Amino acid sequence: MIRPAGPLRPPLQPLGRAGGTLRTLALPVAAAAALAAALLVPTSATAAPPQSHPATAAGTAAGASASASASAAKPYMGWSSWSLESTNFPGFGGENWLTEDHVLQQADVLSAKLKQHGYDYVNVDAGWNVDNGTTVSDAYARPTADTKKFPHGMKYLGDQLHKKGLKFGVYLAVGLYQDAYNDGRTPIYGAPGCTTKDIVYPDLRKTSGWDDVSYQLDFSSPCTVKYIDSEADELASWGVDFLKIDGVGPGSGQGDAAHDNVPDINAWHAALQATGRPIQLTLSWSLSHTQAATWQADADGWRVDTDVECYCDTLVTWDNSVKGRWDDVVPWIDDAGPGNWNNLDSLDVGVGPMDGLTDVERQSYETLWAIESAPLYTGDDLTKLDSYGLKLLTDDEVIAVDQAGRPARPVSQATDQQTWYTRNPDGSYTVALFNLGAGYSDVTADFSDLGITGRAAVRDLWSRKDLGTVSGHLTEQLPPHGSRLFTFTPAAHGDAPGTPLGVHGTASTPGSVSLAWQPVNTGSATTGYTVYSGGRAVATTSGTTATVGGLAPATGHTFTVVAHDAKGRASQPSAAVPVTTPAAGGPTAYEAEAPGNTLAGSAGVAGCSGCSGGKKVGNLGGSGDSVTISDVTAPADGTYLLRLDYVDGDSSRVAVLTVDGTAVQVPVAGSNDNDWSTAQSMTVAVHLDAGVNTVSVGNPGGNAPDLDRITV
């Protein structure tokens, strides 16, 4: 799916399952350094709350728990066919590549070389039910195999895979395949009197992200649930262990009523469970985070972005679309866990000439997948695995990080030099260093960001070496797009609760500051937290948010947070967070479309029904396309909380925020549903001088979100 650029730039038309083009961001590290320290971790944007839906009234935490089947307790591992179908690499490409012989050939190698390391799924992607561009269905409108490609049928294929100790996955597009409609005359299995006319809307509205594959199912008819039940029963009869449903909305670049597939997924969840066979359900291709609770209740995993494949002469390239995953996954980090995994798409690192990546990039690719506990499924031609690719795919220490199921998060994404970490229940840390930039750069893991005091033993997971102990920080010089992956084990962490991490300001008024942080999961069980400022306790809470009141306007404060347990033991204080309160009468909002602002390049004002004042500035990003607000005032020098109200109907974009000449990158969460009229928000910390300041928003290296306003 090609990414739309926003309403001021007409969206490009979908090209089948094609991946989007991502332009990279290049920022001078030195120029960003000053403001980087003040920029809070860009946590997920404040998305619109999940919408209730009649078909998913039961989509609660209990439903999410029910979906956490044993088969999805850990991220799945295996092989998928789509990368080899999508590429123009010689000898591959096109859905006609997908045949019974080719699948079994890949399965033989998977069984021989990778199965012992946990890879056991063989997922047959799009094309298995397509004959010369026409989808093939049985007498009851259920998808069935193209016998030219799969002469023995899908049950035979499943049986062969099971004999090898492997699991069998298939693919379906959401809705009713248009070719199966047959003028509404086809009967529905197990539903006397029901035909395909009864299960779709009379106007034959199209659904799915491509709009040329399926009709939207109408779940007001009882015949429709019977149809989904019949499909699920047929898959179970073939021995299917995994189902990918593609083109699902809201998401996949669509968000209107005709692309609301929430009822479909609810019905599929119930139907698969009713078969009595554990069938893992994953949704594709870029789900809307506004429906995260629904996806958690009804599916075992979901894709967070478009295809990773480049649809070019290799399987992927770094810029299209591997690098984007570092931004795309962040809003979803807290949604992942047993039974609910963030799917980053195929892991194509096994065959150097075919992958389209350097060896350095191949390692970084897998490092991110592993620390995010993403499913590890390669799309390479397994018969051509090179020694380095095999080493990457079979590193059991790295695989163990993935299978532990604890997604990592970035300390900051203000620059391309990033530290990502997970704090493990035993007190150790999984730490990844990434240099996403184009030149050699130092990347530092600062112990104060991780809550580590004293010394820590370091193990390099990729080299499988213990590196001794370090204190204070660990710095590595990394090549372009390079990475390192470590385990840090503090020398002593005691029985007290671990240090609160990720403390950041979320809002401020002239008399208050609101803070949030991550729950502590190490040491003894935490019973509450105390917020300190100036050496005195200013707030207590049993949760992970607090608002400190009674503050003076235009005054600087420094906050730390301490965790407590039932025995009165206290953690070490968190890293200090400075915040200056706005002046009396503040905070002040600055509309992007205000007449006094400077719009450069293609930037322009557009209507926006869900924006403040009904307008926004779009066409931001690219060389010179920016909006500059030159009258941002501050009552005193200090670190202020800037609320960024933006519009992004895409998967994710990066706003380059320039304050008085110093630029940092701010990845923002997109809605994935092509909604360019609803504002989302996030808060970042910026340093402002007393008096008048200049704030610009753009992105010289890629598409930026549209800007509604900033509030300081």
Stockholm file with secondary structure:
# STOCKHOLM 1.0

chainA/1-712         MIRPAGPLRPPLQPLGRAGGTLRTLALPVAAAAALAAALLVPTSATAAPPQSHPATAAGTAAGASASASASAAKPYMGWSSWSLESTNFPGFGGENWLTEDHVLQQADVLSAKLKQHGYDYVNVDAGWNVDNGTTVSDAYARPTADTKKFPHGMKYLGDQLHKKGLKFGVYLAVGLYQDAYNDGRTPIYGAPGCTTKDIVYPDLRKTSGWDDVSYQLDFSSPCTVKYIDSEADELASWGVDFLKIDGVGPGSGQGDAAHDNVPDINAWHAALQATGRPIQLTLSWSLSHTQAATWQADADGWRVDTDVECYCDTLVTWDNSVKGRWDDVVPWIDDAGPGNWNNLDSLDVGVGPMDGLTDVERQSYETLWAIESAPLYTGDDLTKLDSYGLKLLTDDEVIAVDQAGRPARPVSQATDQQTWYTRNPDGSYTVALFNLGAGYSDVTADFSDLGITGRAAVRDLWSRKDLGTVSGHLTEQLPPHGSRLFTFTPAAHGDAPGTPLGVHGTASTPGSVSLAWQPVNTGSATTGYTVYSGGRAVATTSGTTATVGGLAPATGHTFTVVAHDAKGRASQPSAAVPVTTPAAGGPTAYEAEAPGNTLAGSAGVAGCSGCSGGKKVGNLGGSGDSVTISDVTAPADGTYLLRLDYVDGDSSRVAVLTVDGTAVQVPVAGSNDNDWSTAQSMTVAVHLDAGVNTVSVGNPGGNAPDLDRITV
#=GR chainA/1-712 SS CCCCCCTTSCCCCCCTTCCCCCCCCCCCHHHHHHHHTTSCCCCCCBCCCCCCCGGGTTCSHHHHHHHCCGGGSSCCEEEESHHHHHCCSTTCCSGGGCCHHHHHHHHHHIIIIIGGGTCCEEECCTTTTEETTEECBCTTSCBCCCTTTCTTHHHHHHHHHHHTTCEEEEEEESSEEGGGTGGGTCBCTTCTTCBGGGTBCTTCCEETTTSSSEECBCTTSHHHHHHHHHHHHHHHHHTCCEEEEESCSSBTTBCSGGGCCHHHHHHHHHHHHHTTSCCEEEECSBBCGGGHHHHHHHCSEEEBSSCSCCSSSSSCBTTTBTTTHHHHTGGGGGGCBTTBEEECCCCCCSCHHHHTSCHHHHHHHHHHHHHTTCCEEECSCGGGCCHHHHHHHTCHHHHHHHHTTCCCEESCCSSSEEEEEEECTTSCEEEEEEECSSSCEEEEEEHHHHTCCSEEEEEETTTTEEEEEEESEEEEEECTTCEEEEEEEESCCCSSCCCCCCCEEEEEETTEEEEECCCCCSSSCEEEEEEEETTEEEEEESSSEEEECSCCTTCEEEEEEEEEETTCCBCCCCCCEEEECCCTTCCCEEETTCTTSEEETTCEEEECTBSGGGEEEECCBSTTCEEEEEEEEESSSEEEEEEEEEECCSSEEEEEEEETTEEEEEEEECCSSCCCSBCEEEEEEEEECSEEEEEEEECTTSBCCEEEEEEC
#=GC SS_cons         CCCCCCTTSCCCCCCTTCCCCCCCCCCCHHHHHHHHTTSCCCCCCBCCCCCCCGGGTTCSHHHHHHHCCGGGSSCCEEEESHHHHHCCSTTCCSGGGCCHHHHHHHHHHIIIIIGGGTCCEEECCTTTTEETTEECBCTTSCBCCCTTTCTTHHHHHHHHHHHTTCEEEEEEESSEEGGGTGGGTCBCTTCTTCBGGGTBCTTCCEETTTSSSEECBCTTSHHHHHHHHHHHHHHHHHTCCEEEEESCSSBTTBCSGGGCCHHHHHHHHHHHHHTTSCCEEEECSBBCGGGHHHHHHHCSEEEBSSCSCCSSSSSCBTTTBTTTHHHHTGGGGGGCBTTBEEECCCCCCSCHHHHTSCHHHHHHHHHHHHHTTCCEEECSCGGGCCHHHHHHHTCHHHHHHHHTTCCCEESCCSSSEEEEEEECTTSCEEEEEEECSSSCEEEEEEHHHHTCCSEEEEEETTTTEEEEEEESEEEEEECTTCEEEEEEEESCCCSSCCCCCCCEEEEEETTEEEEECCCCCSSSCEEEEEEEETTEEEEEESSSEEEECSCCTTCEEEEEEEEEETTCCBCCCCCCEEEECCCTTCCCEEETTCTTSEEETTCEEEECTBSGGGEEEECCBSTTCEEEEEEEEESSSEEEEEEEEEECCSSEEEEEEEETTEEEEEEEECCSSCCCSBCEEEEEEEEECSEEEEEEEECTTSBCCEEEEEEC
//
